[in-house]
Amino acid sequence: MASVTPRYAHPFLPVTRADLQARGWEQCDIIIVSGDAYVDHPAFGPVLIARFLEGRGFKVGIIPQPDWHSAEPFKALGKPRLFFGVAAGNLDSMLNRLTAQKKNRSEDQYSPGGRTNCRPDRASIVYAQRCREAFPDVPVVLGGIEASLRRIAHFDYWSEKVRRSILFDAKADLLVFGMGERPIWEIADRLNRGERVEDLKDIRGTAHLINDAAMKAIEADPAKRAADRDKVVVLPSYEEVVADTRAFAVMSRDFQMETNPGNARAIVQRHGNRAIYMNPPARPLEDGAGAKPGDTATVAMDELYDLKLNRVPHPMYKEPIPAYETVKHSVVLMRGCFGGCTFCSITEHEGRVIQSRSAQSVLREVREVRRMGDFRGTITDLGGPTANMYKLKCKSEDIESRCRKLSCVHPGVCENLQTDHEPLISLMKQVREEPGIKHVFIASGVRYDLAERSPEYVKELAAHHVGGQLSVAPEHVSPRVLEKMKKPGIESFERFQNMFACASEDAGKEQYDIAYFISGHPGSTLEDMVMLAQWLKEKGKRPRQVQDFIPTPMSVATAMYHTGLDPLKMEPVYTAKGLREKRMQKALLLYWNPEHWPLAREALRLAGREDLIGRGPNALVPPESAAEAARLRRAGDSGGEEQGLATNAWPRPVQPRPSGRTGGRTARPGPRGRQ
C-alpha cells in the first residue's frame, strides 16, 4: 500500500497503474469515469457507487476528470474486466457550466480550485465515446444525473432544441437511470457470472436500444389504459415531439405517470428505425439495515453509509474543491422526495418513496465526522433533499404501490401520508448529545407545509438547530404560479413563519427565515412578479439570492417552458422566453438594489404599474436620477450592458446532493440524494 499515506484510514480507489501495483492487482473489474474531482465522500455520487461495488467484492478504479481530447487518458488503468461506468458528475455538465442567462459560470464547484473547463460539454457522451475508442470490446454503462434526466427525447435549453435520447449519441450499451445501486449491482453481478451485456435487457432502472422489428411488435399492441399492466407504454416518437409541441407535452405527461416503481410499466420511444426501451424504475432501497442484512439481493441505506470512505479529496489535489468544503461535515439522513415540484427533478431521479437510514447508522457517521482532523464540533447539515421528510411515508404499502399521484402534498397533504416528525426529532436530539458535538445545524430546506403539522419539530428546530438563519423556499406568492409549481399557497409559509418566530422567541434567540424565490417560472407574468415584489416589500424582505428559472431536462416545468402547455392538464401556460424578460422578472425581485432599478422600471411600465415608480411608501423603485441616466448613457456608448442587470449569483444555499437538484432550481453540491 505504498501509494497511500498512513494518515488515511482506507486506501483510496486506484487512479494510476502504480496504485494497481500497490494493491497487487493486474486489472480492475470496473472503472468509473467521472466528470468531478475524486473526493472520497458519500456526497459524491460516482465515488459512492464505486465504493459500493468495491464493498461487494469488485476491484474498482476511478478516472476523475480525464482529458477528453484523446482516448489515452481513458487507458490510465488499463482495460477493465467487466465494464466502464460513465458519469458526468454530480450535476448535468451543461448546467454546471452555464447560467440561466447562458453565460459561463465563473466557478466549477466540483473541480480543484473551482477551475472551469475541467470537463467537456455533454460529458456523458464524450466520455462514453472515448471509453469505446480506448477499448472497443469493453461494455460501457452510462449513469449519473445527466444520463438519467436525458434518457428520453428532451428539450435542451442551451441549444434551444429537442435532443434525442442521450443513449443514441453516447453509443453506450446500457443506461442506468435514477439512483444506481440496485441496477449497477445486478449489471456487475451478472457480467461477472458470465452473461453478455447484450443479454442484460430486463434490469429495472436501466434502458437499452432496440431495433425496428422489436419496436414494431410493441407498437402492434401497446398499453392504452392504466389497467394494461403487462404492456409497454409507447411515447410519441422523437420525430413527433420535435415537430409538434403538443406531442412533446403528451410525452412528458405519459412519462411522469410511470415514475412510481410500484406500478410503473416499461416505456419505449421510437427514434427513426430504432427505439430506446426503458424498464420500470428500480425498487427503492430498504430503510435502515434492510430486512436481510448481508443478503446481496438486498440493498439497504445503511450499507451505503457504512462504506469505508476517507471523507476527504484524493491527496493528488493541492487546491481545495469548493463542493467538498460545503458538505464535508454534513450528514445525509434520507433520499427521495414526494413533493412533486414541477421545477425539480428529484422525483424523476431519486424517486418519490422516502428511504431513510437507521439512527444507529447516522450516529456512526457522526462519530466518523468527529474524528476528522479539521472538525471543530459543528455538523453543518443534518438533512437530505428536504430537511424534514425523514421516515415519512404512506400509511399503507399497498396504497403506495398503486398510487399514480405525482405529489403527496399537492394540492393538499394526502390523508394517507404519515407526517409524524417524532423519529426525526429523536434523531436530532441523539446527534447533538453525541460527545464532541457542539452544534448541529439544519441547512437543507424545510418543507414548511409538513413542518407546520408538527409544532414540536418547529420548537426543536428553532431552539437547537438554526444558526441564525433558516432556509425555506416558498418560491412565489401568486396562486396561479404556485399551482404550476405544485407548491402550497403562501398562507402555509406565513403560518410557518409565525410558528418559527414564536419558537425562536421562546428559545431566547434572534433568528430569521431566509426565503427563496424563483423568477421566470412558467405561468409567471410580469404582473405576478409585481405581486411578489409588493409582498416582499410589505414583509420587509430583501432577497439577495434569487433563482432565475433554468429549464433543465425532463422536468414538468421545462415541458411547460418549451411547449407553452401544462402537460398535466394540457392547457396553455404563459412562459417568459426572452432573456431580457427573464432579467426583468429577476429585477423585480431585487427591487431594493439600485443596480436593478432600470430593468425594474421597464418591467413596471410594461405591466402597467407606473404607479409603483416613485418615492412614496408604496413605490417599489424611485424615478430615474440624472446621475443614473448619465451612467447608463456611458454604458450604452461603450457598448456595455447595464451594470448588474445580468447578475447570476451561484445557486441558493439549499443543502445539496450528489445528484444535484437540477430541475429549474440549481442546487449546491451536497450530501443529498445521488446519481
HELIX and SHEET records of a PDB file:
HELIX    1   1 ARG A   17  ARG A   23  1                                   7    
HELIX    2   2 GLY A   45  GLY A   55  1                                  11    
HELIX    3   3 GLU A   72  LYS A   75  5                                   4    
HELIX    4   4 SER A   93  ARG A   97  1                                   5    
HELIX    5   5 PRO A  112  GLY A  114  5                                   3    
HELIX    6   6 ALA A  123  ALA A  134  1                                  12    
HELIX    7   7 GLY A  144  SER A  148  1                                   5    
HELIX    8   8 ILE A  166  ALA A  170  1                                   5    
HELIX    9   9 GLU A  181  ASN A  192  1                                  12    
HELIX   10  10 VAL A  197  ASP A  199  5                                   3    
HELIX   11  11 ASP A  212  GLU A  219  1                                   8    
HELIX   12  12 TYR A  238  ALA A  243  1                                   6    
HELIX   13  13 THR A  245  GLN A  256  1                                  12    
HELIX   14  14 MET A  301  TYR A  305  1                                   5    
HELIX   15  15 PRO A  322  VAL A  327  1                                   6    
HELIX   16  16 ILE A  346  GLU A  350  1                                   5    
HELIX   17  17 ALA A  359  ARG A  370  1                                  12    
HELIX   18  18 GLU A  397  ARG A  402  1                                   6    
HELIX   19  19 GLU A  422  ARG A  432  1                                  11    
HELIX   20  20 TYR A  448  ALA A  451  1                                   4    
HELIX   21  21 PRO A  455  HIS A  464  1                                  10    
HELIX   22  22 PRO A  479  MET A  485  1                                   7    
HELIX   23  23 ILE A  490  ASP A  506  1                                  17    
HELIX   24  24 LEU A  526  GLU A  538  1                                  13    
HELIX   25  25 VAL A  556  THR A  563  1                                   8    
HELIX   26  26 LEU A  579  LEU A  589  1                                  11    
HELIX   27  27 PRO A  594  HIS A  596  5                                   3    
HELIX   28  28 TRP A  597  LEU A  606  1                                  10    
HELIX   29  29 GLU A  610  LEU A  612  5                                   3    
HELIX   30  30 ALA A  626  ASP A  637  1                                  12    
SHEET    1   A 9 VAL A  60  PRO A  64  0                                        
SHEET    2   A 9 ILE A  30  SER A  34  1                                        
SHEET    3   A 9 PHE A  83  ALA A  87  1                                        
SHEET    4   A 9 VAL A 140  LEU A 142  1                                        
SHEET    5   A 9 LEU A 174  VAL A 176  1                                        
SHEET    6   A 9 THR A 206  ASN A 211 -1                                        
SHEET    7   A 9 ARG A 274  MET A 278 -1                                        
SHEET    8   A 9 ILE A 267  HIS A 271 -1                                        
SHEET    9   A 9 VAL A 233  LEU A 235  1                                        
SHEET    1   B 2 VAL A  39  ASP A  40  0                                        
SHEET    2   B 2 VAL A 312  PRO A 313 -1                                        
SHEET    1   C 2 HIS A 154  ASP A 156  0                                        
SHEET    2   C 2 LYS A 161  ARG A 163 -1                                        
SHEET    1   D 2 SER A 330  VAL A 332  0                                        
SHEET    2   D 2 ASP A 381  GLY A 383  1                                        
SHEET    1   E 2 MET A 334  ARG A 335  0                                        
SHEET    2   E 2 GLN A 355  SER A 356 -1                                        
SHEET    1   F 2 THR A 378  ILE A 379  0                                        
SHEET    2   F 2 HIS A 439  VAL A 440  1                                        
SHEET    1   G 2 LYS A 393  CYS A 394  0                                        
SHEET    2   G 2 LEU A 417  GLN A 418 -1                                        
SHEET    1   H 3 GLN A 469  GLU A 475  0                                        
SHEET    2   H 3 TYR A 512  SER A 519  1                                        
SHEET    3   H 3 GLN A 547  ASP A 548  1                                        
SHEET    1   I 2 LEU A 565  ASP A 566  0                                        
SHEET    2   I 2 GLU A 571  PRO A 572 -1                                        
END                                                                             
